[in-house]
Amino acid sequence: MRIVIVGAGIGGLATALSLDAAGLGPASGHEVTVFERSAEIRGLGVGLNLLPHAMRELTDLGLDDRVADLGVAPSTLAYYNRYGQPIWSEARGLAAGYHWPQQSVHRGRLQLMLRDAVAERLGDVIRLGHRLVGVESGETSDTAVFDTEDGEVRVDADVIVGADGIHSALRALRYPAEGAPPWSGLTIWRGTAVVPTFLDGRTMIMAGDGDQKFVAYPLSEPDAGGLQTINFIAERRGDGVPDADWNRAVDPAPIAELFREWTYDWLDVPATIAGTAELLEYPMVDRDALPQWTFGRTTLLGDAAHAMYPNGSNGGSQAILDARTLAYQLATASTVDAALAAYEQARRPVTAKLLEMTRQTGPERVMLLARERAPQGFADIHDVIPPAELEEIAAAYKRAAGFDPAVLNERATLNVVR
């Protein structure tokens, strides 16, 4: 089988590794090639969270120790209002009864680790500087057409996987009238900073509400001086049409000023923002759910298929689940067409529901409710939101996202038995 993967991000690289593990790699006589538009894989980005359902898949790929070396396994997720008053707290990862941890890592370091694993296991299969410009359909195979510095490159494939992100070229070919990703009205600023260890050094915090929010979680263990590197996201609702340039470094000082009153006895938010070496600005955007991912021998995966807001910290994890599911179906279904149909049937409805929930702020809804019901704060959150309501918001998101502890722990493996 000849498989072309468009995009060498988290989803594309995880797909290559999953195919190899399922017996569809070069060592088994198959051809897997990853085509990346950029001329270099530089490992850009800031932090992301790999939830237990993604860590299960990375563990089955034999990558759990490598991931653990990249960051920190948070034990707690805690929500606060903008005054630093606690709303909801829950155990995470192993502490929550999962068989696998949650891992907070730097996205760029994760991408480079996956790239290196692809090179080790599949060999020289990544082609840089290839921009997808077309797909030509045949009866039993499709042809991917790439633009390169040396001219046009045409590659025949039994399967073409579009794992090329929120601005996917393959998605645009299939849905040419879709246009730019819709803006939520929120702007986010992301960075990393070295700060005094807050809380227990393993807690991911979210503070604020639907108009303004701050998220932070550790990316390293505390050093001898009690300092650790954290990832943070500052978020604020704005007016007007966003600028066209949405991935640029900005001066941290004005953003820190927006959060000047957010100083808690356990974390100084404005000082954290001001102390970053680089602050990147983005719009909070997503993509509408699609009625169809698969056309002929092409299909979509990861953000190309279902880009969603970061509410719930689930985008990268869902791409890994896509990759493992696609590889499993290609290795076990009777035909390629049946495999692609089964993959889409398994993943598209789930991610459509999850996308809908993230637009409703997912598990972060507890912060919105606290703001609506007690805009000036509260003495006890249970006077504002009953415990059962808090618990159900958290549980409903886990069920929809596929990481309810009992369900995940008991679910059949996506490993292919050969």
C-alpha positions as CSV (number, residue, x, y, z in Angstrom):
1,M,0.0,0.0,0.0
2,R,1.2,3.5,-0.8
3,I,0.1,6.1,1.7
4,V,0.8,9.9,1.4
5,I,0.5,12.0,4.5
6,V,0.2,15.8,3.9
7,G,1.6,17.6,6.9
8,A,4.4,16.9,9.5
9,G,2.7,18.2,12.5
10,I,1.5,16.1,15.5
11,G,-1.3,14.4,13.6
12,G,0.7,13.6,10.5
13,L,3.7,12.3,12.3
14,A,1.5,10.2,14.7
15,T,-0.2,8.8,11.6
16,A,3.1,7.6,10.1
17,L,4.1,6.0,13.4
18,S,0.7,4.4,13.8
19,L,0.8,3.0,10.3
20,D,4.2,1.5,10.9
21,A,3.0,-0.1,14.2
22,A,0.0,-1.5,12.4
23,G,2.2,-3.3,9.9
24,L,1.8,-0.8,7.1
25,G,5.3,0.7,7.2
26,P,8.3,0.3,5.0
27,A,9.6,-2.6,7.0
28,S,6.5,-4.5,6.0
29,G,6.8,-3.7,2.3
30,H,4.5,-0.7,2.3
31,E,5.3,2.9,1.3
32,V,4.5,5.8,3.7
33,T,5.7,9.3,2.8
34,V,5.1,12.5,4.8
35,F,5.0,15.7,2.7
36,E,5.6,19.0,4.7
37,R,5.1,22.4,3.2
38,S,7.8,24.1,5.3
39,A,11.4,23.9,4.4
40,E,12.3,22.9,8.0
41,I,10.6,21.3,11.0
42,R,11.6,23.8,13.7
43,G,9.4,22.6,16.5
44,L,7.5,25.8,17.0
45,G,4.7,26.5,19.4
46,V,4.1,26.6,23.1
47,G,2.5,24.2,25.5
48,L,-0.1,21.5,25.0
49,N,-1.7,18.8,27.1
50,L,-1.8,15.2,26.1
51,L,-4.9,13.7,27.9
52,P,-5.0,10.1,29.1
53,H,-6.7,8.8,26.0
54,A,-3.9,10.2,23.8
55,M,-1.2,9.0,26.3
56,R,-2.8,5.5,26.0
57,E,-2.1,5.6,22.3
58,L,1.4,7.0,22.6
59,T,2.1,4.3,25.2
60,D,0.9,1.6,22.8
61,L,3.3,3.1,20.3
62,G,6.2,2.8,22.8
63,L,6.6,6.5,23.2
64,D,5.4,7.1,26.8
65,D,8.9,7.4,28.3
66,R,10.0,9.9,25.6
67,V,6.9,12.0,26.3
68,A,7.4,11.9,30.0
69,D,10.9,13.3,29.5
70,L,9.5,16.3,27.7
71,G,7.4,17.8,30.5
72,V,5.2,17.3,33.6
73,A,2.3,15.1,34.5
74,P,-0.3,17.3,36.2
75,S,-2.2,15.8,39.0
76,T,-4.9,18.4,39.4
77,L,-7.0,20.8,37.3
78,A,-8.4,23.7,39.2
79,Y,-10.8,26.4,38.1
80,Y,-11.1,29.9,39.7
81,N,-13.0,33.1,39.1
82,R,-11.2,36.3,38.1
83,Y,-10.7,37.1,41.9
84,G,-8.8,33.9,42.4
85,Q,-11.7,32.2,44.3
86,P,-11.9,28.4,43.7
87,I,-14.8,27.1,41.7
88,W,-14.0,23.4,40.9
89,S,-11.0,21.1,41.2
90,E,-10.5,17.6,40.0
91,A,-7.7,15.0,39.9
92,R,-6.1,14.3,36.6
93,G,-4.2,11.4,35.0
94,L,-3.2,8.6,37.3
95,A,-4.5,10.5,40.3
96,A,-8.0,10.3,38.7
97,G,-7.9,6.6,38.3
98,Y,-6.7,6.4,34.7
99,H,-4.2,3.8,33.7
100,W,-2.3,6.5,31.8
101,P,-1.1,9.9,32.9
102,Q,-1.9,13.3,31.5
103,Q,1.3,15.0,30.2
104,S,1.9,18.7,29.7
105,V,4.6,19.3,27.1
106,H,6.0,21.9,24.8
107,R,4.4,21.4,21.4
108,G,7.6,22.0,19.5
109,R,9.6,19.5,21.6
110,L,6.8,16.9,21.1
111,Q,6.9,17.5,17.3
112,L,10.6,17.0,17.1
113,M,10.4,13.9,19.2
114,L,7.8,12.4,16.9
115,R,9.9,13.4,13.9
116,D,12.9,11.6,15.3
117,A,10.8,8.5,16.0
118,V,9.6,8.5,12.4
119,A,13.1,8.7,11.2
120,E,14.2,5.8,13.5
121,R,11.3,3.5,12.6
122,L,10.4,4.3,9.0
123,G,13.6,5.8,7.7
124,D,13.9,8.8,5.4
125,V,10.2,9.3,4.6
126,I,9.7,13.0,5.3
127,R,9.8,15.3,2.3
128,L,10.2,19.0,3.1
129,G,9.3,22.0,0.9
130,H,6.3,20.3,-0.7
131,R,3.1,22.3,-0.9
132,L,0.0,20.4,-1.9
133,V,-1.8,22.1,-4.9
134,G,-4.0,19.5,-6.3
135,V,-5.4,15.9,-6.1
136,E,-6.4,13.9,-9.2
137,S,-8.7,11.0,-8.6
138,G,-8.4,7.6,-10.3
139,E,-10.3,4.4,-10.0
140,T,-8.2,2.7,-7.5
141,S,-5.7,5.4,-6.5
142,D,-5.3,9.2,-6.3
143,T,-2.5,11.4,-7.3
144,A,-1.2,14.2,-5.0
145,V,0.3,17.2,-6.8
146,F,2.9,19.3,-5.0
147,D,4.6,22.5,-5.8
148,T,8.3,22.6,-4.9
149,E,11.4,24.8,-5.6
150,D,12.3,22.3,-8.4
151,G,8.9,22.3,-9.9
152,E,5.8,20.1,-9.8
153,V,5.9,16.7,-8.1
154,R,3.2,14.1,-8.7
155,V,2.8,11.1,-6.3
156,D,0.4,8.3,-6.8
157,A,-1.1,6.8,-3.6
158,D,-3.7,4.3,-2.5
159,V,-4.5,6.8,0.4
160,I,-3.9,10.5,0.8
161,V,-4.3,11.8,4.3
162,G,-4.7,15.6,4.9
163,A,-3.1,16.3,8.2
164,D,-2.1,19.8,7.3
165,G,-3.8,21.8,10.0
166,I,-6.5,24.4,10.3
167,H,-5.5,26.0,6.9
168,S,-5.5,22.6,5.2
169,A,-4.8,22.6,1.5
170,L,-6.6,19.3,1.1
171,R,-9.7,20.5,2.9
172,A,-9.7,23.7,0.8
173,L,-9.6,21.5,-2.4
174,R,-12.7,19.6,-1.2
175,Y,-14.5,22.7,0.2
176,P,-13.3,25.6,-1.9
177,A,-16.1,28.0,-0.8
178,E,-15.5,27.5,2.9
179,G,-13.3,30.6,3.5
180,A,-11.2,31.6,6.5
181,P,-11.8,30.0,10.0
182,P,-14.5,31.9,11.8
183,W,-13.3,34.1,14.7
184,S,-14.9,33.7,18.1
185,G,-14.4,37.3,19.1
186,L,-11.6,36.3,21.5
187,T,-7.9,37.0,21.2
188,I,-5.4,34.8,23.0
189,W,-1.8,35.4,23.9
190,R,0.5,32.5,24.5
191,G,3.9,32.3,26.1
192,T,6.1,30.5,28.5
193,A,7.7,32.0,31.7
194,V,9.9,31.0,34.6
195,V,8.0,31.7,37.8
196,P,8.0,30.7,41.5
197,T,6.3,27.3,41.8
198,F,2.6,27.8,42.4
199,L,0.3,25.6,44.4
200,D,1.8,22.1,44.4
201,G,3.9,22.5,41.2
202,R,1.7,20.0,39.3
203,T,-1.6,21.9,39.0
204,M,-3.1,23.2,35.8
205,I,-5.2,26.3,36.6
206,M,-7.8,28.2,34.7
207,A,-9.0,31.6,36.1
208,G,-11.6,34.0,34.7
209,D,-14.8,33.7,32.6
210,G,-16.1,34.1,29.1
211,D,-14.7,37.7,28.7
212,Q,-11.3,37.3,30.1
213,K,-9.3,34.2,31.2
214,F,-5.9,33.1,32.2
215,V,-4.6,29.5,32.0
216,A,-1.2,28.2,33.3
217,Y,0.4,24.8,33.8
218,P,4.0,23.6,34.5
219,L,6.2,22.4,31.7
220,S,9.2,21.5,34.0
221,E,9.8,20.3,37.5
222,P,10.8,23.0,40.1
223,D,14.5,23.7,40.2
224,A,16.6,24.0,43.3
225,G,15.6,27.6,43.7
226,G,11.9,26.9,43.6
227,L,11.4,28.1,40.0
228,Q,9.7,26.3,37.2
229,T,8.9,26.9,33.5
230,I,5.2,27.2,32.9
231,N,3.0,27.6,29.8
232,F,0.3,30.3,29.9
233,I,-2.6,31.5,27.8
234,A,-4.1,34.9,28.4
235,E,-7.4,35.5,26.7
236,R,-9.7,38.5,26.3
237,R,-12.8,39.3,24.3
238,G,-12.5,42.2,21.8
239,D,-14.4,44.3,19.4
240,G,-14.0,44.9,15.7
241,V,-12.4,42.9,12.9
242,P,-9.2,41.2,13.8
243,D,-6.0,42.0,12.0
244,A,-4.9,39.7,9.2
245,D,-1.6,38.9,10.8
246,W,-2.5,36.5,13.6
247,N,0.7,34.8,14.5
248,R,3.1,37.5,15.6
249,A,5.1,38.4,18.7
250,V,3.7,41.3,20.6
251,D,4.9,43.5,23.5
252,P,3.8,41.8,26.7
253,A,3.5,45.0,28.7
254,P,0.0,46.1,27.4
255,I,-1.3,42.6,27.8
256,A,0.0,42.4,31.4
257,E,-1.8,45.7,32.1
258,L,-5.1,44.1,31.0
259,F,-4.6,41.6,33.9
260,R,-3.2,44.1,36.4
261,E,-5.7,43.2,39.1
262,W,-5.2,39.5,38.8
263,T,-2.6,39.1,41.5
264,Y,-3.3,36.1,43.8
265,D,-1.4,34.9,46.8
266,W,-0.5,31.8,44.8
267,L,0.3,33.3,41.4
268,D,1.1,36.8,40.1
269,V,-0.6,36.8,36.7
270,P,0.6,40.2,35.3
271,A,4.1,39.5,36.4
272,T,4.0,36.1,34.6
273,I,2.8,37.7,31.4
274,A,5.4,40.5,31.6
275,G,8.2,38.0,32.3
276,T,7.8,36.0,29.1
277,A,10.6,36.0,26.6
278,E,8.1,36.0,23.7
279,L,4.4,36.5,23.6
280,L,2.5,35.3,20.5
281,E,-0.9,36.6,19.5
282,Y,-3.6,34.5,17.9
283,P,-7.3,34.7,17.2
284,M,-9.4,32.0,18.8
285,V,-10.8,30.3,15.7
286,D,-12.1,26.9,14.8
287,R,-13.7,25.2,11.8
288,D,-17.3,24.2,11.3
289,A,-18.0,20.5,11.4
290,L,-18.0,18.9,8.0
291,P,-20.6,16.6,6.5
292,Q,-17.9,14.4,4.9
293,W,-14.1,13.9,5.3
294,T,-13.4,11.2,2.7
295,F,-13.6,11.7,-1.0
296,G,-12.3,8.8,-3.0
297,R,-8.9,7.8,-1.6
298,T,-8.4,11.0,0.3
299,T,-9.4,11.8,3.9
300,L,-8.8,14.4,6.6
301,L,-7.3,14.1,10.0
302,G,-6.6,16.3,13.1
303,D,-7.1,20.1,12.8
304,A,-7.7,19.7,9.0
305,A,-10.8,17.7,9.9
306,H,-12.0,19.3,13.1
307,A,-10.1,22.3,14.4
308,M,-11.6,23.3,17.7
309,Y,-11.2,25.9,20.4
310,P,-8.6,25.0,23.1
311,N,-11.4,24.7,25.7
312,G,-10.7,21.3,27.2
313,S,-7.1,21.0,26.0
314,N,-8.1,18.4,23.5
315,G,-7.0,19.3,20.0
316,G,-3.6,17.5,19.9
317,S,-5.1,14.5,21.7
318,Q,-7.9,14.1,19.1
319,A,-5.4,14.2,16.3
320,I,-3.5,11.3,17.9
321,L,-6.8,9.3,18.3
322,D,-7.6,10.0,14.6
323,A,-4.2,8.7,13.6
324,R,-4.4,5.5,15.6
325,T,-8.0,4.8,14.4
326,L,-7.1,5.4,10.7
327,A,-4.1,3.1,10.9
328,Y,-6.2,0.4,12.7
329,Q,-8.9,0.5,10.0
330,L,-6.4,0.4,7.1
331,A,-4.7,-2.6,8.6
332,T,-7.9,-4.6,9.5
333,A,-10.6,-3.7,7.0
334,S,-11.3,-5.8,3.9
335,T,-10.6,-2.9,1.5
336,V,-9.2,0.6,1.5
337,D,-12.6,2.0,0.8
338,A,-14.1,0.1,3.7
339,A,-11.3,1.3,6.0
340,L,-11.8,4.9,5.1
341,A,-15.5,4.6,5.6
342,A,-15.0,3.0,9.0
343,Y,-12.5,5.6,10.1
344,E,-14.8,8.4,9.3
345,Q,-17.8,6.7,10.9
346,A,-15.8,6.2,14.1
347,R,-14.3,9.7,14.3
348,R,-16.4,12.3,12.5
349,P,-19.5,12.2,14.7
350,V,-17.4,12.1,17.9
351,T,-15.3,15.2,16.9
352,A,-18.4,17.0,15.6
353,K,-20.0,16.7,19.1
354,L,-16.8,17.7,20.8
355,L,-16.5,20.8,18.5
356,E,-20.0,21.7,19.5
357,M,-19.2,21.4,23.2
358,T,-16.0,23.5,22.9
359,R,-18.1,26.3,21.4
360,Q,-20.1,26.1,24.5
361,T,-16.8,26.3,26.4
362,G,-16.7,22.6,27.3
363,P,-15.7,22.0,30.9
364,E,-14.8,25.7,31.3
365,R,-18.5,26.4,31.5
366,V,-18.2,26.3,35.3
367,M,-16.3,29.6,35.1
368,L,-19.1,31.2,33.0
369,L,-21.7,30.0,35.5
370,A,-19.8,31.4,38.4
371,R,-19.5,34.8,36.6
372,E,-23.2,34.8,35.7
373,R,-24.5,33.9,39.1
374,A,-22.0,35.7,41.3
375,P,-20.3,38.5,39.3
376,Q,-18.7,40.0,42.4
377,G,-17.5,36.8,43.8
378,F,-18.8,34.4,46.4
379,A,-18.1,33.0,49.9
380,D,-18.7,29.4,48.9
381,I,-19.0,28.2,45.3
382,H,-21.7,25.7,46.4
383,D,-23.9,28.6,47.3
384,V,-23.7,29.5,43.5
385,I,-23.4,26.2,41.7
386,P,-24.5,23.0,43.3
387,P,-21.9,20.2,43.6
388,A,-23.9,17.9,41.3
389,E,-24.0,20.5,38.6
390,L,-20.2,21.0,38.7
391,E,-19.6,17.3,38.6
392,E,-21.9,16.7,35.7
393,I,-20.3,19.4,33.6
394,A,-16.9,17.8,34.0
395,A,-18.2,14.3,33.5
396,A,-20.2,15.2,30.3
397,Y,-17.1,16.6,28.6
398,K,-15.1,13.5,29.5
399,R,-17.7,11.2,28.0
400,A,-18.0,13.2,24.8
401,A,-14.2,13.5,24.4
402,G,-13.6,9.8,25.0
403,F,-11.7,9.9,28.3
404,D,-14.2,8.9,30.9
405,P,-12.0,6.9,33.2
406,A,-14.0,3.7,33.3
407,V,-14.7,3.7,29.5
408,L,-11.1,4.5,28.5
409,N,-9.6,2.0,30.9
410,E,-11.8,-0.8,29.6
411,R,-11.9,0.1,25.9
412,A,-10.3,-2.4,23.5
413,T,-6.9,-1.5,22.2
414,L,-6.2,0.0,18.8
415,N,-3.1,-2.2,18.5
416,V,-3.2,-4.5,15.5
417,V,-2.5,-8.1,16.4
418,R,-0.5,-9.8,13.7
